[in-house]
Amino acid sequence: MSPVLETEEHKALRAAVAALGKRYGREYLTKVIAEKGHPDELWSEAAKLGYLGVNLPEEYGGGGGGITELSIVLEELGAAGCPLLMMVVSPAICGTVIARFGTEAQKQEWLPALADGTRTMAFGITEPDAGSNSHRITTTARPADTGGDDGWILTGRKVFISGVDIADTTLIVARTADARTGKLKPALFIVPRDAPGFGRRQIDMELTGAEKQFELTLDDVRLPADALVGDEDAGLLQLFAGLNPERIMTAAFAIGMGRYALSKAVAYARERTVWREPIGAHQAIAHPLAQAHIELELARLMMQKAAHLYDSGDDIGAGEAANMAKYAAAEACVKAVDQSVHTLGGNGLTSEFGLASLITAARVARIAPVSREMILNYVSHQTLGLPKSY
């Protein structure tokens, strides 16, 4: 593989998105969260500029790029202090799955709307008793008749599903029975927000964010036959077509957050004077900040590699790299945020500087969409060939 280097177009995209982010910034997002609203203005402007659909096919209103370009958008918005978390879900996961596996009718209906921001789609995979084990998903889809021509009936529960209150539909991961073996296999279904039997309950979180978390119930939700995305026999292939971009975009989210926190700490360390020189002159302050910068840059390189592999069609290689990128970015983000708060001392815990809320937010990248321990398990047995413990 050739070295992962950003093109001039990528650099221009970074600069343009950074300029957009600067016009909004952390104060905008903080105000939105305090008012229990959503960043609709930023979402709409990003859509009009073509940033939300930059990864979607041109023939369906997108930019014709890939996860490489979409990750740049999210990282730069995060670095400006105003990340759009629904980008991870709507264009990256759902848009990618529909673009790769959806019917022509599904592509026509959803991709232009996802690209221009007029419609959003949530993604529902996590369950209370399944955790990171997708093989234990109990949400089932059974044919409304013997052949499925009359549609499907979904039953089950989901938890920690982002943005269901604002999304027009949710792409639900359920399991169908193989007609030959009877074994359950994953399949994806588009469930409208107002479908009868589709309920939601907001989960109270210590995490402050514009995107709320929900528990979903599917009580015999009846769907038409065309709610099924792709082939019910494709199973894990379709599922991981969405999960690998999710990991890459989570890395972008974490890197952007880490860069934002670090920029605040560096600016403070340049100006804050206790003795004769600014505190940034002291190695005890300067070196940890330099280490944080190095680790964020290394994580970005891994993210770029993962995005490159995915966009070039190497799903297997992208799976390994995406997990590594997500792990590296989460660790770098947590360290950058912690060090930034310590650099500011007491000011790091004030609302004025806006870093304290990131202490909790930074942990999200360690936990979701897959824990760092499961990533270490993946690398242990997939990359190193060690035996499984589970």
C-alpha positions as CSV (number, residue, x, y, z in Angstrom):
1,M,0.0,0.0,0.0
2,S,1.3,3.5,-0.9
3,P,1.9,5.9,2.0
4,V,-1.2,7.6,3.3
5,L,-0.9,11.2,2.3
6,E,-3.6,13.8,2.1
7,T,-4.2,15.3,-1.4
8,E,-4.5,19.0,-2.0
9,E,-8.2,18.4,-2.2
10,H,-8.2,16.9,1.2
11,K,-6.2,19.9,2.6
12,A,-8.7,22.3,1.0
13,L,-11.6,20.3,2.5
14,R,-10.0,20.5,5.9
15,A,-9.5,24.3,5.7
16,A,-13.1,24.9,4.5
17,V,-14.6,22.7,7.2
18,A,-12.4,24.3,9.8
19,A,-13.7,27.7,8.7
20,L,-17.3,26.6,9.1
21,G,-16.5,25.1,12.5
22,K,-14.9,28.4,13.6
23,R,-18.1,30.3,12.8
24,Y,-20.0,28.1,15.2
25,G,-17.6,26.8,17.8
26,R,-18.0,25.4,21.3
27,E,-20.1,28.3,22.5
28,Y,-22.8,27.5,19.9
29,L,-22.9,23.8,20.8
30,T,-22.9,24.6,24.6
31,K,-25.9,26.9,24.0
32,V,-27.7,24.2,22.0
33,I,-27.2,21.6,24.7
34,A,-28.2,24.0,27.5
35,E,-31.5,24.7,25.6
36,K,-32.0,21.0,25.1
37,G,-32.0,21.6,21.4
38,H,-30.2,20.2,18.4
39,P,-27.5,21.8,16.2
40,D,-29.9,22.2,13.3
41,E,-28.3,25.4,11.9
42,L,-24.8,23.8,11.7
43,W,-26.3,20.5,10.3
44,S,-28.2,22.5,7.6
45,E,-25.2,24.6,6.6
46,A,-22.9,21.6,6.5
47,A,-25.4,19.9,4.3
48,K,-25.7,22.9,1.9
49,L,-22.0,23.0,1.5
50,G,-21.9,19.3,0.6
51,Y,-20.1,18.0,3.7
52,L,-22.7,15.6,5.1
53,G,-23.0,13.6,1.9
54,V,-19.3,13.9,0.8
55,N,-19.0,10.1,1.1
56,L,-22.1,9.2,-0.9
57,P,-22.3,8.5,-4.7
58,E,-22.6,11.5,-6.9
59,E,-25.5,10.0,-8.9
60,Y,-27.6,10.2,-5.7
61,G,-26.7,13.7,-4.7
62,G,-23.5,13.0,-2.8
63,G,-19.9,14.2,-3.2
64,G,-18.6,10.9,-4.7
65,G,-15.9,10.6,-2.0
66,G,-15.5,8.1,0.8
67,I,-15.1,7.7,4.5
68,T,-11.7,9.4,4.1
69,E,-13.4,12.7,3.2
70,L,-16.3,12.3,5.7
71,S,-13.8,11.6,8.6
72,I,-12.0,14.9,7.7
73,V,-15.3,16.8,8.0
74,L,-16.1,15.3,11.5
75,E,-12.5,15.7,12.8
76,E,-12.4,19.4,11.8
77,L,-15.8,20.2,13.3
78,G,-14.7,18.4,16.5
79,A,-11.4,20.4,16.5
80,A,-13.5,23.6,16.4
81,G,-15.5,22.3,19.4
82,C,-18.8,21.5,17.5
83,P,-18.8,17.9,16.3
84,L,-21.9,16.5,14.7
85,L,-22.3,13.1,16.3
86,M,-25.1,12.1,14.0
87,M,-22.6,12.1,11.1
88,V,-21.3,8.9,12.5
89,V,-24.7,7.3,12.3
90,S,-26.7,8.8,9.4
91,P,-24.3,9.3,6.4
92,A,-21.4,7.1,7.6
93,I,-23.2,3.9,8.8
94,C,-26.7,4.1,7.2
95,G,-25.7,5.9,4.1
96,T,-22.8,3.6,3.4
97,V,-24.9,0.4,3.9
98,I,-27.7,1.7,1.6
99,A,-25.3,2.8,-1.0
100,R,-23.6,-0.6,-1.1
101,F,-26.5,-2.9,-0.6
102,G,-29.8,-1.1,-0.9
103,T,-32.2,-1.5,-3.8
104,E,-32.4,1.1,-6.4
105,A,-35.6,2.4,-4.9
106,Q,-34.0,2.6,-1.4
107,K,-31.0,4.5,-2.9
108,Q,-33.3,6.9,-4.7
109,E,-35.4,7.5,-1.6
110,W,-32.7,7.8,1.0
111,L,-29.3,8.8,-0.3
112,P,-30.2,12.3,-1.7
113,A,-32.1,13.1,1.5
114,L,-29.2,11.9,3.7
115,A,-26.8,13.9,1.6
116,D,-28.7,17.2,1.8
117,G,-29.5,16.8,5.5
118,T,-33.3,16.9,5.1
119,R,-33.7,13.4,6.5
120,T,-31.6,11.5,9.1
121,M,-31.4,7.8,10.0
122,A,-30.4,6.3,13.3
123,F,-28.7,3.0,13.8
124,G,-29.9,0.3,16.2
125,I,-27.7,-2.6,17.1
126,T,-26.9,-2.6,20.8
127,E,-29.1,-4.7,23.1
128,P,-29.3,-4.8,26.9
129,D,-28.1,-8.5,27.1
130,A,-25.9,-8.7,24.1
131,G,-23.3,-5.9,24.6
132,S,-20.5,-6.2,22.1
133,N,-21.6,-9.8,21.1
134,S,-23.6,-9.4,17.9
135,H,-24.2,-13.1,17.9
136,R,-26.4,-12.7,21.0
137,I,-28.8,-10.2,19.5
138,T,-32.3,-11.3,20.3
139,T,-34.3,-8.8,18.2
140,T,-35.9,-11.1,15.6
141,A,-37.6,-10.5,12.2
142,R,-40.0,-13.1,11.0
143,P,-41.9,-13.1,7.7
144,A,-45.4,-11.9,7.9
145,D,-46.2,-14.9,5.7
146,T,-44.2,-18.0,4.8
147,G,-42.2,-16.3,2.1
148,G,-41.8,-12.7,3.3
149,D,-43.6,-11.2,0.4
150,D,-46.1,-9.6,2.7
151,G,-43.4,-8.1,4.8
152,W,-41.8,-8.6,8.2
153,I,-42.6,-8.5,11.9
154,L,-39.9,-7.3,14.3
155,T,-39.8,-8.0,18.0
156,G,-37.1,-7.1,20.5
157,R,-35.3,-4.3,22.4
158,K,-32.4,-2.0,21.7
159,V,-30.4,0.3,24.1
160,F,-28.1,3.3,23.8
161,I,-29.4,4.3,20.4
162,S,-28.5,7.9,19.5
163,G,-30.7,10.5,18.0
164,V,-33.9,8.4,17.6
165,D,-36.0,11.5,18.6
166,I,-34.8,13.4,15.6
167,A,-34.2,10.6,13.0
168,D,-36.9,9.9,10.5
169,T,-36.2,6.2,10.6
170,T,-33.8,3.7,12.4
171,L,-31.8,1.1,10.6
172,I,-32.4,-1.9,13.0
173,V,-30.2,-4.9,13.2
174,A,-32.4,-8.0,13.7
175,R,-31.9,-11.7,13.1
176,T,-33.8,-13.9,10.6
177,A,-34.0,-17.6,10.5
178,D,-32.1,-19.4,7.8
179,A,-34.7,-21.4,5.8
180,R,-32.4,-24.4,5.5
181,T,-30.6,-24.6,8.9
182,G,-33.0,-22.6,11.1
183,K,-30.0,-20.7,12.5
184,L,-30.3,-17.0,13.1
185,K,-28.4,-14.5,11.0
186,P,-28.3,-10.7,11.0
187,A,-30.3,-8.6,8.7
188,L,-31.0,-4.9,8.4
189,F,-34.4,-3.2,8.4
190,I,-35.5,0.4,7.9
191,V,-38.1,1.2,10.7
192,P,-40.0,4.5,10.5
193,R,-40.1,6.5,13.7
194,D,-43.9,6.4,13.9
195,A,-44.3,2.7,13.1
196,P,-47.0,1.1,15.3
197,G,-45.3,-0.9,18.1
198,F,-42.1,1.0,17.8
199,G,-41.5,2.7,21.2
200,R,-38.7,4.7,22.8
201,R,-37.6,5.8,26.2
202,Q,-34.9,8.4,26.8
203,I,-32.0,7.2,29.0
204,D,-30.9,9.7,31.7
205,M,-27.1,10.2,31.1
206,E,-24.4,12.1,33.0
207,L,-23.0,12.8,29.6
208,T,-24.1,16.1,28.2
209,G,-24.7,16.2,24.5
210,A,-27.1,17.4,21.9
211,E,-27.8,13.8,20.8
212,K,-29.8,11.9,23.4
213,Q,-29.7,8.2,24.1
214,F,-32.7,5.9,23.9
215,E,-34.0,2.5,24.8
216,L,-36.2,1.1,22.0
217,T,-38.9,-1.5,22.1
218,L,-40.2,-3.3,19.0
219,D,-43.5,-4.9,19.8
220,D,-44.6,-6.9,16.7
221,V,-43.6,-4.0,14.4
222,R,-45.0,-4.8,11.0
223,L,-42.9,-3.6,8.1
224,P,-43.3,-3.9,4.3
225,A,-41.1,-6.3,2.3
226,D,-39.0,-3.4,1.0
227,A,-38.0,-2.4,4.6
228,L,-35.3,-5.1,4.3
229,V,-32.0,-3.6,3.1
230,G,-30.1,-5.7,0.7
231,D,-30.1,-9.5,0.9
232,E,-31.2,-11.3,4.0
233,D,-28.5,-13.9,3.3
234,A,-25.7,-11.3,3.2
235,G,-25.6,-11.3,7.0
236,L,-22.3,-10.1,8.5
237,L,-21.0,-8.7,5.2
238,Q,-23.7,-6.0,5.3
239,L,-23.4,-5.4,9.0
240,F,-19.7,-4.8,8.9
241,A,-20.0,-2.5,5.9
242,G,-21.5,-0.2,8.4
243,L,-19.6,-1.0,11.5
244,N,-16.1,-0.4,10.0
245,P,-17.0,3.2,9.0
246,E,-18.5,3.7,12.5
247,R,-15.2,2.8,14.1
248,I,-13.3,5.1,11.7
249,M,-15.7,8.0,12.3
250,T,-15.5,7.4,16.1
251,A,-11.7,7.8,15.7
252,A,-12.3,11.1,13.8
253,F,-14.7,12.3,16.6
254,A,-12.1,11.5,19.3
255,I,-9.2,13.1,17.4
256,G,-11.2,16.2,16.8
257,M,-12.1,16.4,20.5
258,G,-8.5,15.8,21.6
259,R,-7.3,18.6,19.2
260,Y,-9.8,21.0,20.6
261,A,-8.8,20.4,24.2
262,L,-5.1,20.5,23.4
263,S,-5.5,23.9,21.5
264,K,-7.2,25.4,24.6
265,A,-4.4,24.1,26.9
266,V,-1.6,25.3,24.6
267,A,-3.1,28.8,24.3
268,Y,-3.4,28.9,28.1
269,A,0.1,27.7,28.7
270,R,1.5,30.4,26.4
271,E,-0.2,33.2,28.3
272,R,-0.5,32.1,31.9
273,T,2.4,33.4,34.0
274,V,3.0,32.5,37.6
275,W,6.7,33.2,37.9
276,R,8.8,35.0,35.3
277,E,7.9,32.9,32.3
278,P,4.6,31.5,31.0
279,I,3.9,28.1,32.4
280,G,4.4,26.6,28.9
281,A,8.1,27.2,29.3
282,H,8.3,24.6,32.0
283,Q,8.9,21.0,30.7
284,A,6.5,19.6,33.3
285,I,3.8,21.4,31.4
286,A,5.2,21.4,27.9
287,H,6.3,17.8,27.5
288,P,2.9,16.2,28.4
289,L,1.2,18.5,25.9
290,A,3.8,17.6,23.3
291,Q,3.2,13.9,24.0
292,A,-0.6,14.4,23.6
293,H,0.0,16.1,20.2
294,I,2.2,13.2,19.0
295,E,-0.3,10.6,20.1
296,L,-3.2,12.4,18.3
297,E,-1.1,12.6,15.1
298,L,-0.2,8.9,15.3
299,A,-3.9,8.0,15.8
300,R,-4.8,10.2,12.8
301,L,-2.3,8.2,10.6
302,M,-4.0,5.0,11.6
303,M,-7.4,6.4,10.9
304,Q,-6.3,7.5,7.5
305,K,-4.9,4.1,6.8
306,A,-8.2,2.5,7.8
307,A,-10.3,4.9,5.7
308,H,-8.0,4.3,2.7
309,L,-8.4,0.6,3.0
310,Y,-12.1,0.8,3.4
311,D,-12.5,3.2,0.4
312,S,-10.4,1.0,-1.8
313,G,-12.6,-2.0,-1.1
314,D,-10.4,-4.0,1.3
315,D,-13.0,-4.8,3.9
316,I,-10.8,-7.4,5.8
317,G,-7.8,-5.0,6.0
318,A,-10.1,-2.1,6.9
319,G,-11.6,-4.1,9.8
320,E,-8.3,-4.6,11.5
321,A,-7.2,-1.0,10.8
322,A,-10.5,0.5,11.9
323,N,-10.4,-1.2,15.2
324,M,-6.8,-0.1,15.8
325,A,-7.6,3.5,14.8
326,K,-10.6,3.6,17.1
327,Y,-8.5,2.3,20.0
328,A,-5.5,4.6,19.4
329,A,-7.8,7.7,18.9
330,A,-9.8,7.0,22.1
331,E,-6.6,6.6,24.2
332,A,-5.1,9.8,22.7
333,C,-8.2,11.7,23.2
334,V,-8.6,10.8,26.9
335,K,-5.0,11.7,27.6
336,A,-5.2,15.0,25.7
337,V,-8.4,16.0,27.6
338,D,-7.0,15.0,30.9
339,Q,-3.7,16.8,30.4
340,S,-5.5,19.9,29.1
341,V,-7.6,20.1,32.2
342,H,-4.6,19.7,34.4
343,T,-2.7,22.4,32.5
344,L,-5.5,24.9,33.3
345,G,-5.7,23.8,37.0
346,G,-8.8,25.0,38.6
347,N,-9.8,26.9,35.4
348,G,-10.0,23.5,33.7
349,L,-13.1,22.7,35.7
350,T,-14.9,26.0,35.0
351,S,-17.7,26.6,32.5
352,E,-15.7,29.5,31.1
353,F,-13.1,27.3,29.5
354,G,-15.4,24.4,28.6
355,L,-13.0,21.5,29.2
356,A,-14.6,19.8,32.2
357,S,-17.5,18.4,30.2
358,L,-15.0,16.8,27.9
359,I,-13.7,14.6,30.7
360,T,-16.9,12.5,30.4
361,A,-17.3,12.9,26.6
362,A,-13.8,11.7,26.0
363,R,-14.6,8.3,27.6
364,V,-17.4,7.7,25.1
365,A,-14.7,6.9,22.4
366,R,-13.2,4.3,24.8
367,I,-16.6,2.6,25.4
368,A,-18.5,2.9,22.1
369,P,-19.2,1.6,19.6
370,V,-17.0,-1.2,20.9
371,S,-15.0,-1.3,24.1
372,R,-11.2,-1.1,24.0
373,E,-11.1,-4.6,25.7
374,M,-13.0,-6.1,22.8
375,I,-10.6,-4.4,20.3
376,L,-7.7,-6.0,22.2
377,N,-9.4,-9.3,22.0
378,Y,-9.9,-8.8,18.2
379,V,-6.2,-8.0,17.7
380,S,-5.1,-10.8,20.0
381,H,-6.9,-13.6,18.0
382,Q,-7.3,-12.1,14.5
383,T,-3.9,-10.4,14.1
384,L,-1.7,-12.3,16.5
385,G,-3.3,-15.7,16.2
386,L,-3.8,-16.2,19.9
387,P,-6.6,-18.5,21.1
388,K,-10.0,-17.0,22.1
389,S,-11.1,-16.9,25.7
390,Y,-14.7,-16.5,24.7
